[in-house]
Amino acid sequence: MTIVEFLNARLAEDENAAHAASPGTGGPERARADVSAKRGIVEEYTATYRECMDTLNNGDRTAADEDGAWSALHAWRRALEHLAAVYAAHPDYDPAWKG
């Protein structure tokens, strides 16, 4: 299981829990907004990863280096590791994801 698959599964669980949450301080709306924000981070990582892999597949690593795609990919990956750390007690969590 990749970190992206892991986070998407946990976020789906969180979203389901948000629908069942009772209104209160933030309630389900805040929980859904939180899930949406985290999904945005996962999506940004995925898009940057694809960009870097496309560049590699085209044999032009230099282009990705020049536009900072590799640095961006590393930064997004670190963000995913921090998001995943919240779920460290989950049996599918991979300790290799610790930053």
N, C-alpha and C positions, 0 to 999 in steps of 0.2 A: 504494500500500500504506500502510495506517495504521500507527501505532506499535503498536497493539494486535495487528494481524495479524502484523506483523514479530516482535514478542515471542512471540506464540503459536507461530509457526513455529520460532523459535530454541529455545524451551523444549521443543518436541516433539523437536527434534534432540538437545538435551541429555539428555532423558529416554531416548531410544534409546541414546545413548552410555553412560548410567548402567547400563543393562541389560547392556551388554557389558563394563563395568568390572570389574577384578579386585578381590577383597577386599583390604583393606589398611587404611591409616589413613582410616577412614570408608567407603571403597569405594562400592559402588552405593547403599547405604542413605542415606549422607550426600548423595550426588548427587541421589537422588530426593527427599529432604527439601528440598534447596535448590530444586529445580524446583517443588515443591509450594508452598513459601513465596512464590516469585516469581509463580506463577500466582495466588495469593491476592491479591497486590498488583494484578495486572492485573484481576482480577475486581472488586476494590473500586473501582478507577478506573471500570470499565465500569458498575457499578451507580450510582455517583455521577453519571457522565455522563448516564445515562438519566434519573435523577431531575431533573437540571437541564434537560434537553431537554423532559421532560414538563411541567415548570413553565413553560418558555417557550411551549410549544405551547398551554398553557392560558391564556396571556396574563398570567401573574402572576409576573413576575421578582422583585417585591418579596418574595414568600414565600421564594424561594430565597436572597435576600440576607439576610433576617432569620434564617433557620436556619443560615446559614453554608455552604450547599451550594456556592456558587461558590468560596469560599475552600478548601473541602475538595477540590473538583475541581482547582483549581490545584495544591494540594499533592500530590494523587495523580498529576497529570500530570508534575510535577517528578520524582516517584519513578520513573515510567516512563522518563523521559529518562535518568535515572541507570542504570537497568537496561539500557536499549538501548545505552548508551555502551560496555558490555562487548563489544558486537558491532560496534564502529565499523569494523572492517576488512571486514565482510561487504558484498558488492556491493549488497545491498538496503537497507543502512543509509542513512538520509536525514540529511545534515549539519545540516538544519534542526532536528533533534531535540537538538542540543547545547544544553545549558542555558545 
